[in-house]
């Protein structure tokens, strides 16, 4: 689907579908919706509003055929004007796109009229929503998803709004495509996506310089914790390092780390079958950082960015690491394996140490790390922790603008009591209570001096029920926030 803007009246653009909007409680539409209403002899005010009682409540959509034209008119409810936000534009557009049967669609620039929102932001939200709405992972289905939209056009005649909206479409396209690419990676079956193929994907698709290290090289780096997790699999672990450097001097240097467990069986502490079914999603953090780098290569921010993925499978076999093993990590800190299913933090321990050697201004890791975070926050928000309060607050604010929610969880030292070991510096897990915070404490011990943020996306990365955008299964969570944070 191609998304573009045309500097024409919405009535002068050839299309199968026209999309306009209505705030809740409006009886006589104004703006572009009013122009369409008058052109069709009051079809919105006299028929849709008066007779059909369409009230413009947020998320309500009214569709009707236009007389003698063979096209359809969609009126989207925006809800109460004072409660309208850019994020609602994205969600609403996704919903509309999923309902459309047509090849060429023209839309009003939602939010840029009486709502007074920035046209650039509005266009970006429409674009991201349209790309999200059209997404489907039907690679292995005989009958493909039938969405016939080939062109999605935003109509805007005001010169200033047109120019700003055009910029928004560019950013929205790059961001929306990155999210969908992450979804593709996460939804892919682990029989086809494993450390080697994930590394190949990063090399071919990240858009930046990418170095892949094999098992021998990883061993030489002292990354024994990472290697321990992957030693039960027939697939060799891969350390993936992607790097972007701007042409001019970088204003900041950021390292992002994505948990890359391409399948998590739990190791010898085997997961129950039901819990194992969707464990292809345990590389959602890796998917987020790989596709973020692709977006960064196109947006070209004034920041040096390094993305790191320690990719492996956590499988049970005769060579698998065992409960009770003591592993010497890259930092020299020793880890007693209390449970082989708490493997993500073990790989991240070495990845964090590797990232810190690059001397970044900040390290951000993103991981489907703990079921405890899922229990605490459900699928509504992701967890966030770290060692720098100011940077945590900054990230939360940026993520909110990107339409992703993060909720700070505490990292009181008492949460680390359950990680105390009699034979090593730390255990990799402890009791059931406060598990997400204990995992954060564990990771913090492998950071020396660098500001660090930990994002736990266990509850938001893969959904059994559809979210506000209508997305089910892989969500691509974190991509929008990382892109916005890096490019701000």
Buried (B, 14 or more C-beta within 10 A) or exposed (E): BEBEBBBBBBBEBEBBBBBBBBBBEBEEBEBBBBBBBEBBEBBBBEBBBEEEEBBBBBEBBBBBEBEEEEBBBBBBBBBEBEEBBBBBBBBBBBBBBBEBEBEBBBBBBBBBBEBEBBBBBBBBBBBBBBBBBBBBBEEEEEEEEEBEBEBBBBBBEBEEBBBBBBBBBBBBBBBBBBBBBBBBBBBBEBEEBBBBBBBBBBBEBBBBEBEBBBBEEBBEBBBBBBBBBBBBBEBBBBBBBBBBBBEEEBEBBBBBBBBBBBBBBBBBBBBEEEBBEBBBBBBBBBBBBBBBBBBBBBBEBEBBBBBBBBBBBBBBEEEBBEBEBEBBBBBEBBBBBBBBBBBBBBBBBBBBBBBBEBEBBBBBBBBBBBBBBBEBBEBEBBBBBBBBEEBBEBBBEBBBBBBBBBBBBEBEEEBBEBBEBEEBBBBBBBEEEBBBBBBBBBBBBBBEEBBBBBBBBBBBBBBEEEBBBBBEBBBBBBBBBBBBBBBE
